[in-house]
Amino acid sequence: MSEEFKVIQPTTTVYCKERGEGWTLTGITSIDEHTSVMFDGVRYTLPAREIVEVLLPQQLEREKNQQ
């Protein structure tokens, strides 16, 4: 990942293969923080790195395949 980090806004949609579609409850301003993500009505606290490197790319791939 590049040294430059782009802020991830609250309510950004993400996708987890185990939990399904979810969204961030808080924004992400640093790759080293943790943030809340809601999946199917359950709140999880996840590392920002997992969200940025795994869950966001999975959502983008999912959206691309739905077109």
C-alpha positions as CSV (number, residue, x, y, z in Angstrom):
1,M,0.0,0.0,0.0
2,S,1.2,3.5,-0.7
3,E,2.5,5.8,2.0
4,E,-0.3,8.3,1.1
5,F,-3.6,7.3,2.9
6,K,-6.9,8.5,1.7
7,V,-9.6,9.1,4.3
8,I,-12.5,6.6,4.2
9,Q,-15.8,8.2,4.9
10,P,-18.5,6.9,7.4
11,T,-21.1,4.7,5.7
12,T,-18.7,3.4,3.2
13,T,-20.0,0.0,1.9
14,V,-17.7,-3.0,2.4
15,Y,-18.0,-6.7,1.8
16,C,-16.9,-9.7,3.9
17,K,-17.1,-13.2,2.5
18,E,-18.1,-14.5,5.9
19,R,-20.4,-11.7,7.1
20,G,-21.8,-10.3,3.8
21,E,-22.3,-6.6,3.0
22,G,-21.7,-4.1,5.7
23,W,-20.8,-0.4,6.1
24,T,-18.4,1.6,8.2
25,L,-20.0,3.4,11.1
26,T,-17.1,5.8,11.6
27,G,-14.5,7.2,9.1
28,I,-11.0,6.0,8.8
29,T,-8.2,8.6,9.0
30,S,-5.2,6.3,9.7
31,I,-4.3,2.7,8.6
32,D,-3.3,1.9,12.2
33,E,-6.6,2.6,13.9
34,H,-9.7,0.5,14.5
35,T,-13.1,1.4,13.3
36,S,-16.7,0.1,13.7
37,V,-18.4,-1.8,10.9
38,M,-22.0,-3.0,10.9
39,F,-22.8,-6.4,9.4
40,D,-26.4,-7.6,9.5
41,G,-27.3,-5.5,12.5
42,V,-24.1,-6.5,14.5
43,R,-21.4,-4.0,15.2
44,Y,-17.8,-5.2,14.8
45,T,-14.6,-3.3,15.6
46,L,-12.0,-4.1,13.0
47,P,-8.5,-2.9,12.1
48,A,-8.5,-0.2,9.5
49,R,-5.9,-2.2,7.6
50,E,-8.3,-5.1,7.1
51,I,-11.0,-2.8,5.9
52,V,-8.8,-1.0,3.4
53,E,-6.8,-4.0,2.2
54,V,-9.5,-6.7,2.2
55,L,-13.1,-5.6,2.7
56,L,-13.1,-2.5,0.4
57,P,-11.4,-4.4,-2.5
58,Q,-13.9,-7.2,-2.1
59,Q,-16.8,-4.8,-2.3
60,L,-15.3,-3.1,-5.4
61,E,-14.9,-6.5,-7.1
62,R,-18.5,-7.5,-6.1
63,E,-19.8,-4.2,-7.6
64,K,-17.8,-4.8,-10.8
65,N,-19.3,-8.3,-11.2
66,Q,-22.9,-7.1,-10.7
67,Q,-22.8,-4.8,-13.7
